[in-house]
């Protein structure tokens, strides 16, 4: 894949009930062209660690961790950590 220089712009938008992204202003990009989109959104005030662990465990980006070659640690490795709060 050929690496290209990228330019970043910031625009606001919203996600509707159908999970579709809508921008609040027109882009100043000459199109048609492909773009990369990074979406930043506030964390749920009711969210907890289990929500993030669940999302990470289902994310295909971490599938390689299920391979036996990645299973290099056991419960006998290291020492217990006791936080001195």
Buried (B, 14 or more C-beta within 10 A) or exposed (E): EEEEEEEEEEEEEEEEEEEEEEEEEEEEEEEEEEEEEEEEEEEEEEEEEEEEEEEEEEEEEEEEEEEEEEEEEEEEEEEEEEEEE
